[in-house]
Amino acid sequence: MVTEIHRLRPGDDGLHEAMLDLFGQVFGEQETYCGNRPTAGYVSRLLANPAFVCLVARIGDRVVGALAGYELPKFEQARSEFYIYDLAVSETHRRKGIATALIEETCKIARQRGGWTVFVQADHESAEAIALYSKLGTREEALHFDIPVN
């Protein structure tokens, strides 16, 4: 079983759709990821943005893992941080190194773009994610606040 990691670019609309399907399924949030999909033009512009990191892990034609993240240019120094916004692996393909491979590819992209760190958040009840991230990095405790814009 060979897993291919692929960075999405304009024209990868089908893979973007498959990524959204995977996120909706894994996170149990079909409405969020599948209920109001962006237009093809929006997806093309998003995938053309070098600051958007969108990776899928495929076995054959099947998307079994995905990562979406963003480069965040810093203001205090000429460097960037990379934020992993979403990361998911299908249940039947977990514990096979797919999430690690997606994170390693993100780190490679970050190095190429002058990044100095990659960071990710995990929910307290997500023991698998916490174990993975603890294996790969240093844990920091922080509070997260959602501030509505309306």
Phi and psi in radians as a Rosetta constraint file:
Dihedral C 1 N 2 CA 2 C 2 CIRCULARHARMONIC -1.827 0.35
Dihedral N 2 CA 2 C 2 N 3 CIRCULARHARMONIC 2.269 0.35
Dihedral C 2 N 3 CA 3 C 3 CIRCULARHARMONIC -1.812 0.35
Dihedral N 3 CA 3 C 3 N 4 CIRCULARHARMONIC 2.212 0.35
Dihedral C 3 N 4 CA 4 C 4 CIRCULARHARMONIC -1.803 0.35
Dihedral N 4 CA 4 C 4 N 5 CIRCULARHARMONIC 2.282 0.35
Dihedral C 4 N 5 CA 5 C 5 CIRCULARHARMONIC -1.722 0.35
Dihedral N 5 CA 5 C 5 N 6 CIRCULARHARMONIC 2.219 0.35
Dihedral C 5 N 6 CA 6 C 6 CIRCULARHARMONIC -2.251 0.35
Dihedral N 6 CA 6 C 6 N 7 CIRCULARHARMONIC 2.244 0.35
Dihedral C 6 N 7 CA 7 C 7 CIRCULARHARMONIC -1.514 0.35
Dihedral N 7 CA 7 C 7 N 8 CIRCULARHARMONIC 2.189 0.35
Dihedral C 7 N 8 CA 8 C 8 CIRCULARHARMONIC -1.255 0.35
Dihedral N 8 CA 8 C 8 N 9 CIRCULARHARMONIC 2.451 0.35
Dihedral C 8 N 9 CA 9 C 9 CIRCULARHARMONIC -2.293 0.35
Dihedral N 9 CA 9 C 9 N 10 CIRCULARHARMONIC 2.942 0.35
Dihedral C 9 N 10 CA 10 C 10 CIRCULARHARMONIC -0.910 0.35
Dihedral N 10 CA 10 C 10 N 11 CIRCULARHARMONIC 2.398 0.35
Dihedral C 10 N 11 CA 11 C 11 CIRCULARHARMONIC 1.746 0.35
Dihedral N 11 CA 11 C 11 N 12 CIRCULARHARMONIC -0.216 0.35
Dihedral C 11 N 12 CA 12 C 12 CIRCULARHARMONIC -1.580 0.35
Dihedral N 12 CA 12 C 12 N 13 CIRCULARHARMONIC 0.678 0.35
Dihedral C 12 N 13 CA 13 C 13 CIRCULARHARMONIC -1.015 0.35
Dihedral N 13 CA 13 C 13 N 14 CIRCULARHARMONIC -0.712 0.35
Dihedral C 13 N 14 CA 14 C 14 CIRCULARHARMONIC -1.104 0.35
Dihedral N 14 CA 14 C 14 N 15 CIRCULARHARMONIC -0.688 0.35
Dihedral C 14 N 15 CA 15 C 15 CIRCULARHARMONIC -1.216 0.35
Dihedral N 15 CA 15 C 15 N 16 CIRCULARHARMONIC -0.616 0.35
Dihedral C 15 N 16 CA 16 C 16 CIRCULARHARMONIC -1.094 0.35
Dihedral N 16 CA 16 C 16 N 17 CIRCULARHARMONIC -0.760 0.35
Dihedral C 16 N 17 CA 17 C 17 CIRCULARHARMONIC -1.057 0.35
Dihedral N 17 CA 17 C 17 N 18 CIRCULARHARMONIC -0.772 0.35
Dihedral C 17 N 18 CA 18 C 18 CIRCULARHARMONIC -1.113 0.35
Dihedral N 18 CA 18 C 18 N 19 CIRCULARHARMONIC -0.641 0.35
Dihedral C 18 N 19 CA 19 C 19 CIRCULARHARMONIC -1.101 0.35
Dihedral N 19 CA 19 C 19 N 20 CIRCULARHARMONIC -0.793 0.35
Dihedral C 19 N 20 CA 20 C 20 CIRCULARHARMONIC -1.076 0.35
Dihedral N 20 CA 20 C 20 N 21 CIRCULARHARMONIC -0.729 0.35
Dihedral C 20 N 21 CA 21 C 21 CIRCULARHARMONIC -1.029 0.35
Dihedral N 21 CA 21 C 21 N 22 CIRCULARHARMONIC -0.780 0.35
Dihedral C 21 N 22 CA 22 C 22 CIRCULARHARMONIC -1.098 0.35
Dihedral N 22 CA 22 C 22 N 23 CIRCULARHARMONIC -0.836 0.35
Dihedral C 22 N 23 CA 23 C 23 CIRCULARHARMONIC -1.035 0.35
Dihedral N 23 CA 23 C 23 N 24 CIRCULARHARMONIC -0.793 0.35
Dihedral C 23 N 24 CA 24 C 24 CIRCULARHARMONIC -1.026 0.35
Dihedral N 24 CA 24 C 24 N 25 CIRCULARHARMONIC -0.756 0.35
Dihedral C 24 N 25 CA 25 C 25 CIRCULARHARMONIC -1.195 0.35
Dihedral N 25 CA 25 C 25 N 26 CIRCULARHARMONIC -0.916 0.35
Dihedral C 25 N 26 CA 26 C 26 CIRCULARHARMONIC -1.129 0.35
Dihedral N 26 CA 26 C 26 N 27 CIRCULARHARMONIC -0.731 0.35
Dihedral C 26 N 27 CA 27 C 27 CIRCULARHARMONIC -1.503 0.35
Dihedral N 27 CA 27 C 27 N 28 CIRCULARHARMONIC -0.106 0.35
Dihedral C 27 N 28 CA 28 C 28 CIRCULARHARMONIC 1.113 0.35
Dihedral N 28 CA 28 C 28 N 29 CIRCULARHARMONIC 0.590 0.35
Dihedral C 28 N 29 CA 29 C 29 CIRCULARHARMONIC -2.256 0.35
Dihedral N 29 CA 29 C 29 N 30 CIRCULARHARMONIC 1.095 0.35
Dihedral C 29 N 30 CA 30 C 30 CIRCULARHARMONIC -1.004 0.35
Dihedral N 30 CA 30 C 30 N 31 CIRCULARHARMONIC -0.754 0.35
Dihedral C 30 N 31 CA 31 C 31 CIRCULARHARMONIC -1.103 0.35
Dihedral N 31 CA 31 C 31 N 32 CIRCULARHARMONIC -0.728 0.35
Dihedral C 31 N 32 CA 32 C 32 CIRCULARHARMONIC -1.110 0.35
Dihedral N 32 CA 32 C 32 N 33 CIRCULARHARMONIC -0.805 0.35
Dihedral C 32 N 33 CA 33 C 33 CIRCULARHARMONIC -1.646 0.35
Dihedral N 33 CA 33 C 33 N 34 CIRCULARHARMONIC -0.361 0.35
Dihedral C 33 N 34 CA 34 C 34 CIRCULARHARMONIC -2.172 0.35
Dihedral N 34 CA 34 C 34 N 35 CIRCULARHARMONIC -0.149 0.35
Dihedral C 34 N 35 CA 35 C 35 CIRCULARHARMONIC -1.405 0.35
Dihedral N 35 CA 35 C 35 N 36 CIRCULARHARMONIC -0.475 0.35
Dihedral C 35 N 36 CA 36 C 36 CIRCULARHARMONIC -2.561 0.35
Dihedral N 36 CA 36 C 36 N 37 CIRCULARHARMONIC 1.163 0.35
Dihedral C 36 N 37 CA 37 C 37 CIRCULARHARMONIC -1.140 0.35
Dihedral N 37 CA 37 C 37 N 38 CIRCULARHARMONIC 2.577 0.35
Dihedral C 37 N 38 CA 38 C 38 CIRCULARHARMONIC -1.238 0.35
Dihedral N 38 CA 38 C 38 N 39 CIRCULARHARMONIC 2.790 0.35
Dihedral C 38 N 39 CA 39 C 39 CIRCULARHARMONIC -1.216 0.35
Dihedral N 39 CA 39 C 39 N 40 CIRCULARHARMONIC 2.853 0.35
Dihedral C 39 N 40 CA 40 C 40 CIRCULARHARMONIC -1.057 0.35
Dihedral N 40 CA 40 C 40 N 41 CIRCULARHARMONIC -0.662 0.35
Dihedral C 40 N 41 CA 41 C 41 CIRCULARHARMONIC -1.108 0.35
Dihedral N 41 CA 41 C 41 N 42 CIRCULARHARMONIC -0.747 0.35
Dihedral C 41 N 42 CA 42 C 42 CIRCULARHARMONIC -1.093 0.35
Dihedral N 42 CA 42 C 42 N 43 CIRCULARHARMONIC -0.811 0.35
Dihedral C 42 N 43 CA 43 C 43 CIRCULARHARMONIC -1.083 0.35
Dihedral N 43 CA 43 C 43 N 44 CIRCULARHARMONIC -0.726 0.35
Dihedral C 43 N 44 CA 44 C 44 CIRCULARHARMONIC -1.078 0.35
Dihedral N 44 CA 44 C 44 N 45 CIRCULARHARMONIC -0.790 0.35
Dihedral C 44 N 45 CA 45 C 45 CIRCULARHARMONIC -1.125 0.35
Dihedral N 45 CA 45 C 45 N 46 CIRCULARHARMONIC -0.733 0.35
Dihedral C 45 N 46 CA 46 C 46 CIRCULARHARMONIC -1.081 0.35
Dihedral N 46 CA 46 C 46 N 47 CIRCULARHARMONIC -0.836 0.35
Dihedral C 46 N 47 CA 47 C 47 CIRCULARHARMONIC -1.230 0.35
Dihedral N 47 CA 47 C 47 N 48 CIRCULARHARMONIC -0.348 0.35
Dihedral C 47 N 48 CA 48 C 48 CIRCULARHARMONIC -1.427 0.35
Dihedral N 48 CA 48 C 48 N 49 CIRCULARHARMONIC -0.264 0.35
Dihedral C 48 N 49 CA 49 C 49 CIRCULARHARMONIC -1.332 0.35
Dihedral N 49 CA 49 C 49 N 50 CIRCULARHARMONIC 2.003 0.35
Dihedral C 49 N 50 CA 50 C 50 CIRCULARHARMONIC -1.130 0.35
Dihedral N 50 CA 50 C 50 N 51 CIRCULARHARMONIC -0.320 0.35
Dihedral C 50 N 51 CA 51 C 51 CIRCULARHARMONIC -1.432 0.35
Dihedral N 51 CA 51 C 51 N 52 CIRCULARHARMONIC -0.109 0.35
Dihedral C 51 N 52 CA 52 C 52 CIRCULARHARMONIC -1.762 0.35
Dihedral N 52 CA 52 C 52 N 53 CIRCULARHARMONIC 2.143 0.35
Dihedral C 52 N 53 CA 53 C 53 CIRCULARHARMONIC -1.842 0.35
Dihedral N 53 CA 53 C 53 N 54 CIRCULARHARMONIC 2.023 0.35
Dihedral C 53 N 54 CA 54 C 54 CIRCULARHARMONIC -2.290 0.35
Dihedral N 54 CA 54 C 54 N 55 CIRCULARHARMONIC 1.935 0.35
Dihedral C 54 N 55 CA 55 C 55 CIRCULARHARMONIC -2.122 0.35
Dihedral N 55 CA 55 C 55 N 56 CIRCULARHARMONIC 2.519 0.35
Dihedral C 55 N 56 CA 56 C 56 CIRCULARHARMONIC -2.203 0.35
Dihedral N 56 CA 56 C 56 N 57 CIRCULARHARMONIC 2.573 0.35
Dihedral C 56 N 57 CA 57 C 57 CIRCULARHARMONIC -1.839 0.35
Dihedral N 57 CA 57 C 57 N 58 CIRCULARHARMONIC 2.214 0.35
Dihedral C 57 N 58 CA 58 C 58 CIRCULARHARMONIC -2.151 0.35
Dihedral N 58 CA 58 C 58 N 59 CIRCULARHARMONIC 2.511 0.35
Dihedral C 58 N 59 CA 59 C 59 CIRCULARHARMONIC -2.044 0.35
Dihedral N 59 CA 59 C 59 N 60 CIRCULARHARMONIC 1.909 0.35
Dihedral C 59 N 60 CA 60 C 60 CIRCULARHARMONIC 1.134 0.35
Dihedral N 60 CA 60 C 60 N 61 CIRCULARHARMONIC -2.230 0.35
Dihedral C 60 N 61 CA 61 C 61 CIRCULARHARMONIC -1.646 0.35
Dihedral N 61 CA 61 C 61 N 62 CIRCULARHARMONIC -0.002 0.35
Dihedral C 61 N 62 CA 62 C 62 CIRCULARHARMONIC -1.657 0.35
Dihedral N 62 CA 62 C 62 N 63 CIRCULARHARMONIC 2.224 0.35
Dihedral C 62 N 63 CA 63 C 63 CIRCULARHARMONIC -1.410 0.35
Dihedral N 63 CA 63 C 63 N 64 CIRCULARHARMONIC 2.060 0.35
Dihedral C 63 N 64 CA 64 C 64 CIRCULARHARMONIC -1.981 0.35
Dihedral N 64 CA 64 C 64 N 65 CIRCULARHARMONIC -0.134 0.35
Dihedral C 64 N 65 CA 65 C 65 CIRCULARHARMONIC -2.739 0.35
Dihedral N 65 CA 65 C 65 N 66 CIRCULARHARMONIC 2.733 0.35
Dihedral C 65 N 66 CA 66 C 66 CIRCULARHARMONIC -2.731 0.35
Dihedral N 66 CA 66 C 66 N 67 CIRCULARHARMONIC 2.671 0.35
Dihedral C 66 N 67 CA 67 C 67 CIRCULARHARMONIC -2.466 0.35
Dihedral N 67 CA 67 C 67 N 68 CIRCULARHARMONIC 2.358 0.35
Dihedral C 67 N 68 CA 68 C 68 CIRCULARHARMONIC -2.195 0.35
Dihedral N 68 CA 68 C 68 N 69 CIRCULARHARMONIC 2.264 0.35
Dihedral C 68 N 69 CA 69 C 69 CIRCULARHARMONIC -2.649 0.35
Dihedral N 69 CA 69 C 69 N 70 CIRCULARHARMONIC 3.082 0.35
Dihedral C 69 N 70 CA 70 C 70 CIRCULARHARMONIC -2.432 0.35
Dihedral N 70 CA 70 C 70 N 71 CIRCULARHARMONIC 2.478 0.35
Dihedral C 70 N 71 CA 71 C 71 CIRCULARHARMONIC -1.473 0.35
Dihedral N 71 CA 71 C 71 N 72 CIRCULARHARMONIC 2.292 0.35
Dihedral C 71 N 72 CA 72 C 72 CIRCULARHARMONIC -2.046 0.35
Dihedral N 72 CA 72 C 72 N 73 CIRCULARHARMONIC 1.742 0.35
Dihedral C 72 N 73 CA 73 C 73 CIRCULARHARMONIC -1.093 0.35
Dihedral N 73 CA 73 C 73 N 74 CIRCULARHARMONIC 2.374 0.35
Dihedral C 73 N 74 CA 74 C 74 CIRCULARHARMONIC -1.538 0.35
Dihedral N 74 CA 74 C 74 N 75 CIRCULARHARMONIC 2.749 0.35
Dihedral C 74 N 75 CA 75 C 75 CIRCULARHARMONIC -1.768 0.35
Dihedral N 75 CA 75 C 75 N 76 CIRCULARHARMONIC -0.402 0.35
Dihedral C 75 N 76 CA 76 C 76 CIRCULARHARMONIC -1.535 0.35
Dihedral N 76 CA 76 C 76 N 77 CIRCULARHARMONIC -0.328 0.35
Dihedral C 76 N 77 CA 77 C 77 CIRCULARHARMONIC -2.592 0.35
Dihedral N 77 CA 77 C 77 N 78 CIRCULARHARMONIC 2.800 0.35
Dihedral C 77 N 78 CA 78 C 78 CIRCULARHARMONIC -1.441 0.35
Dihedral N 78 CA 78 C 78 N 79 CIRCULARHARMONIC 1.347 0.35
Dihedral C 78 N 79 CA 79 C 79 CIRCULARHARMONIC -2.767 0.35
Dihedral N 79 CA 79 C 79 N 80 CIRCULARHARMONIC 2.981 0.35
Dihedral C 79 N 80 CA 80 C 80 CIRCULARHARMONIC -2.277 0.35
Dihedral N 80 CA 80 C 80 N 81 CIRCULARHARMONIC 2.729 0.35
Dihedral C 80 N 81 CA 81 C 81 CIRCULARHARMONIC -1.940 0.35
Dihedral N 81 CA 81 C 81 N 82 CIRCULARHARMONIC 2.653 0.35
Dihedral C 81 N 82 CA 82 C 82 CIRCULARHARMONIC -2.055 0.35
Dihedral N 82 CA 82 C 82 N 83 CIRCULARHARMONIC 2.236 0.35
Dihedral C 82 N 83 CA 83 C 83 CIRCULARHARMONIC -1.890 0.35
Dihedral N 83 CA 83 C 83 N 84 CIRCULARHARMONIC 2.123 0.35
Dihedral C 83 N 84 CA 84 C 84 CIRCULARHARMONIC -1.456 0.35
Dihedral N 84 CA 84 C 84 N 85 CIRCULARHARMONIC 1.937 0.35
Dihedral C 84 N 85 CA 85 C 85 CIRCULARHARMONIC -1.445 0.35
Dihedral N 85 CA 85 C 85 N 86 CIRCULARHARMONIC -0.819 0.35
Dihedral C 85 N 86 CA 86 C 86 CIRCULARHARMONIC -2.417 0.35
Dihedral N 86 CA 86 C 86 N 87 CIRCULARHARMONIC 2.460 0.35
Dihedral C 86 N 87 CA 87 C 87 CIRCULARHARMONIC -2.555 0.35
Dihedral N 87 CA 87 C 87 N 88 CIRCULARHARMONIC 2.219 0.35
Dihedral C 87 N 88 CA 88 C 88 CIRCULARHARMONIC -2.570 0.35
Dihedral N 88 CA 88 C 88 N 89 CIRCULARHARMONIC 2.571 0.35
Dihedral C 88 N 89 CA 89 C 89 CIRCULARHARMONIC -2.298 0.35
Dihedral N 89 CA 89 C 89 N 90 CIRCULARHARMONIC 2.369 0.35
Dihedral C 89 N 90 CA 90 C 90 CIRCULARHARMONIC -1.009 0.35
Dihedral N 90 CA 90 C 90 N 91 CIRCULARHARMONIC 2.556 0.35
Dihedral C 90 N 91 CA 91 C 91 CIRCULARHARMONIC -0.966 0.35
Dihedral N 91 CA 91 C 91 N 92 CIRCULARHARMONIC -0.676 0.35
Dihedral C 91 N 92 CA 92 C 92 CIRCULARHARMONIC -1.304 0.35
Dihedral N 92 CA 92 C 92 N 93 CIRCULARHARMONIC -0.136 0.35
Dihedral C 92 N 93 CA 93 C 93 CIRCULARHARMONIC -2.079 0.35
Dihedral N 93 CA 93 C 93 N 94 CIRCULARHARMONIC 0.256 0.35
Dihedral C 93 N 94 CA 94 C 94 CIRCULARHARMONIC -1.334 0.35
Dihedral N 94 CA 94 C 94 N 95 CIRCULARHARMONIC 2.763 0.35
Dihedral C 94 N 95 CA 95 C 95 CIRCULARHARMONIC 1.119 0.35
Dihedral N 95 CA 95 C 95 N 96 CIRCULARHARMONIC 0.571 0.35
Dihedral C 95 N 96 CA 96 C 96 CIRCULARHARMONIC -2.158 0.35
Dihedral N 96 CA 96 C 96 N 97 CIRCULARHARMONIC 0.202 0.35
Dihedral C 96 N 97 CA 97 C 97 CIRCULARHARMONIC 1.545 0.35
Dihedral N 97 CA 97 C 97 N 98 CIRCULARHARMONIC 0.093 0.35
Dihedral C 97 N 98 CA 98 C 98 CIRCULARHARMONIC -1.207 0.35
Dihedral N 98 CA 98 C 98 N 99 CIRCULARHARMONIC -0.822 0.35
Dihedral C 98 N 99 CA 99 C 99 CIRCULARHARMONIC -1.076 0.35
Dihedral N 99 CA 99 C 99 N 100 CIRCULARHARMONIC -0.742 0.35
Dihedral C 99 N 100 CA 100 C 100 CIRCULARHARMONIC -1.065 0.35
Dihedral N 100 CA 100 C 100 N 101 CIRCULARHARMONIC -0.751 0.35
Dihedral C 100 N 101 CA 101 C 101 CIRCULARHARMONIC -1.094 0.35
Dihedral N 101 CA 101 C 101 N 102 CIRCULARHARMONIC -0.702 0.35
Dihedral C 101 N 102 CA 102 C 102 CIRCULARHARMONIC -1.120 0.35
Dihedral N 102 CA 102 C 102 N 103 CIRCULARHARMONIC -0.734 0.35
Dihedral C 102 N 103 CA 103 C 103 CIRCULARHARMONIC -1.184 0.35
Dihedral N 103 CA 103 C 103 N 104 CIRCULARHARMONIC -0.726 0.35
Dihedral C 103 N 104 CA 104 C 104 CIRCULARHARMONIC -1.074 0.35
Dihedral N 104 CA 104 C 104 N 105 CIRCULARHARMONIC -0.678 0.35
Dihedral C 104 N 105 CA 105 C 105 CIRCULARHARMONIC -1.153 0.35
Dihedral N 105 CA 105 C 105 N 106 CIRCULARHARMONIC -0.662 0.35
Dihedral C 105 N 106 CA 106 C 106 CIRCULARHARMONIC -1.094 0.35
Dihedral N 106 CA 106 C 106 N 107 CIRCULARHARMONIC -0.742 0.35
Dihedral C 106 N 107 CA 107 C 107 CIRCULARHARMONIC -1.087 0.35
Dihedral N 107 CA 107 C 107 N 108 CIRCULARHARMONIC -0.675 0.35
Dihedral C 107 N 108 CA 108 C 108 CIRCULARHARMONIC -1.101 0.35
Dihedral N 108 CA 108 C 108 N 109 CIRCULARHARMONIC -0.793 0.35
Dihedral C 108 N 109 CA 109 C 109 CIRCULARHARMONIC -1.092 0.35
Dihedral N 109 CA 109 C 109 N 110 CIRCULARHARMONIC -0.746 0.35
Dihedral C 109 N 110 CA 110 C 110 CIRCULARHARMONIC -1.052 0.35
Dihedral N 110 CA 110 C 110 N 111 CIRCULARHARMONIC -0.791 0.35
Dihedral C 110 N 111 CA 111 C 111 CIRCULARHARMONIC -1.043 0.35
Dihedral N 111 CA 111 C 111 N 112 CIRCULARHARMONIC -0.757 0.35
Dihedral C 111 N 112 CA 112 C 112 CIRCULARHARMONIC -1.114 0.35
Dihedral N 112 CA 112 C 112 N 113 CIRCULARHARMONIC -0.496 0.35
Dihedral C 112 N 113 CA 113 C 113 CIRCULARHARMONIC -1.769 0.35
Dihedral N 113 CA 113 C 113 N 114 CIRCULARHARMONIC 0.203 0.35
Dihedral C 113 N 114 CA 114 C 114 CIRCULARHARMONIC 1.417 0.35
Dihedral N 114 CA 114 C 114 N 115 CIRCULARHARMONIC 0.368 0.35
Dihedral C 114 N 115 CA 115 C 115 CIRCULARHARMONIC -1.313 0.35
Dihedral N 115 CA 115 C 115 N 116 CIRCULARHARMONIC 2.713 0.35
Dihedral C 115 N 116 CA 116 C 116 CIRCULARHARMONIC -2.038 0.35
Dihedral N 116 CA 116 C 116 N 117 CIRCULARHARMONIC -0.261 0.35
Dihedral C 116 N 117 CA 117 C 117 CIRCULARHARMONIC -2.741 0.35
Dihedral N 117 CA 117 C 117 N 118 CIRCULARHARMONIC 2.720 0.35
Dihedral C 117 N 118 CA 118 C 118 CIRCULARHARMONIC -2.094 0.35
Dihedral N 118 CA 118 C 118 N 119 CIRCULARHARMONIC 2.298 0.35
Dihedral C 118 N 119 CA 119 C 119 CIRCULARHARMONIC -2.265 0.35
Dihedral N 119 CA 119 C 119 N 120 CIRCULARHARMONIC 2.757 0.35
Dihedral C 119 N 120 CA 120 C 120 CIRCULARHARMONIC -2.606 0.35
Dihedral N 120 CA 120 C 120 N 121 CIRCULARHARMONIC 2.646 0.35
Dihedral C 120 N 121 CA 121 C 121 CIRCULARHARMONIC -1.891 0.35
Dihedral N 121 CA 121 C 121 N 122 CIRCULARHARMONIC 2.681 0.35
Dihedral C 121 N 122 CA 122 C 122 CIRCULARHARMONIC -2.402 0.35
Dihedral N 122 CA 122 C 122 N 123 CIRCULARHARMONIC 2.517 0.35
Dihedral C 122 N 123 CA 123 C 123 CIRCULARHARMONIC -1.266 0.35
Dihedral N 123 CA 123 C 123 N 124 CIRCULARHARMONIC 2.543 0.35
Dihedral C 123 N 124 CA 124 C 124 CIRCULARHARMONIC -0.975 0.35
Dihedral N 124 CA 124 C 124 N 125 CIRCULARHARMONIC -0.607 0.35
Dihedral C 124 N 125 CA 125 C 125 CIRCULARHARMONIC -1.493 0.35
Dihedral N 125 CA 125 C 125 N 126 CIRCULARHARMONIC 0.038 0.35
Dihedral C 125 N 126 CA 126 C 126 CIRCULARHARMONIC -1.674 0.35
Dihedral N 126 CA 126 C 126 N 127 CIRCULARHARMONIC 1.357 0.35
Dihedral C 126 N 127 CA 127 C 127 CIRCULARHARMONIC -1.058 0.35
Dihedral N 127 CA 127 C 127 N 128 CIRCULARHARMONIC -0.689 0.35
Dihedral C 127 N 128 CA 128 C 128 CIRCULARHARMONIC -1.086 0.35
Dihedral N 128 CA 128 C 128 N 129 CIRCULARHARMONIC -0.794 0.35
Dihedral C 128 N 129 CA 129 C 129 CIRCULARHARMONIC -1.141 0.35
Dihedral N 129 CA 129 C 129 N 130 CIRCULARHARMONIC -0.757 0.35
Dihedral C 129 N 130 CA 130 C 130 CIRCULARHARMONIC -1.084 0.35
Dihedral N 130 CA 130 C 130 N 131 CIRCULARHARMONIC -0.709 0.35
Dihedral C 130 N 131 CA 131 C 131 CIRCULARHARMONIC -1.109 0.35
Dihedral N 131 CA 131 C 131 N 132 CIRCULARHARMONIC -0.769 0.35
Dihedral C 131 N 132 CA 132 C 132 CIRCULARHARMONIC -1.079 0.35
Dihedral N 132 CA 132 C 132 N 133 CIRCULARHARMONIC -0.911 0.35
Dihedral C 132 N 133 CA 133 C 133 CIRCULARHARMONIC -1.149 0.35
Dihedral N 133 CA 133 C 133 N 134 CIRCULARHARMONIC -0.591 0.35
Dihedral C 133 N 134 CA 134 C 134 CIRCULARHARMONIC -1.134 0.35
Dihedral N 134 CA 134 C 134 N 135 CIRCULARHARMONIC -0.605 0.35
Dihedral C 134 N 135 CA 135 C 135 CIRCULARHARMONIC -1.187 0.35
Dihedral N 135 CA 135 C 135 N 136 CIRCULARHARMONIC -0.569 0.35
Dihedral C 135 N 136 CA 136 C 136 CIRCULARHARMONIC -1.694 0.35
Dihedral N 136 CA 136 C 136 N 137 CIRCULARHARMONIC -0.360 0.35
Dihedral C 136 N 137 CA 137 C 137 CIRCULARHARMONIC -2.658 0.35
Dihedral N 137 CA 137 C 137 N 138 CIRCULARHARMONIC -2.990 0.35
Dihedral C 137 N 138 CA 138 C 138 CIRCULARHARMONIC -1.714 0.35
Dihedral N 138 CA 138 C 138 N 139 CIRCULARHARMONIC 2.282 0.35
Dihedral C 138 N 139 CA 139 C 139 CIRCULARHARMONIC -1.442 0.35
Dihedral N 139 CA 139 C 139 N 140 CIRCULARHARMONIC 2.330 0.35
Dihedral C 139 N 140 CA 140 C 140 CIRCULARHARMONIC -2.187 0.35
Dihedral N 140 CA 140 C 140 N 141 CIRCULARHARMONIC 2.405 0.35
Dihedral C 140 N 141 CA 141 C 141 CIRCULARHARMONIC -1.571 0.35
Dihedral N 141 CA 141 C 141 N 142 CIRCULARHARMONIC 2.322 0.35
Dihedral C 141 N 142 CA 142 C 142 CIRCULARHARMONIC -2.598 0.35
Dihedral N 142 CA 142 C 142 N 143 CIRCULARHARMONIC 2.773 0.35
Dihedral C 142 N 143 CA 143 C 143 CIRCULARHARMONIC -1.777 0.35
Dihedral N 143 CA 143 C 143 N 144 CIRCULARHARMONIC 2.490 0.35
Dihedral C 143 N 144 CA 144 C 144 CIRCULARHARMONIC -2.030 0.35
Dihedral N 144 CA 144 C 144 N 145 CIRCULARHARMONIC 2.301 0.35
Dihedral C 144 N 145 CA 145 C 145 CIRCULARHARMONIC -2.203 0.35
Dihedral N 145 CA 145 C 145 N 146 CIRCULARHARMONIC 2.307 0.35
Dihedral C 145 N 146 CA 146 C 146 CIRCULARHARMONIC -1.685 0.35
Dihedral N 146 CA 146 C 146 N 147 CIRCULARHARMONIC 2.113 0.35
Dihedral C 146 N 147 CA 147 C 147 CIRCULARHARMONIC -1.914 0.35
Dihedral N 147 CA 147 C 147 N 148 CIRCULARHARMONIC 2.003 0.35
Dihedral C 147 N 148 CA 148 C 148 CIRCULARHARMONIC -1.156 0.35
Dihedral N 148 CA 148 C 148 N 149 CIRCULARHARMONIC 2.551 0.35
Dihedral C 148 N 149 CA 149 C 149 CIRCULARHARMONIC -1.719 0.35
Dihedral N 149 CA 149 C 149 N 150 CIRCULARHARMONIC -0.043 0.35
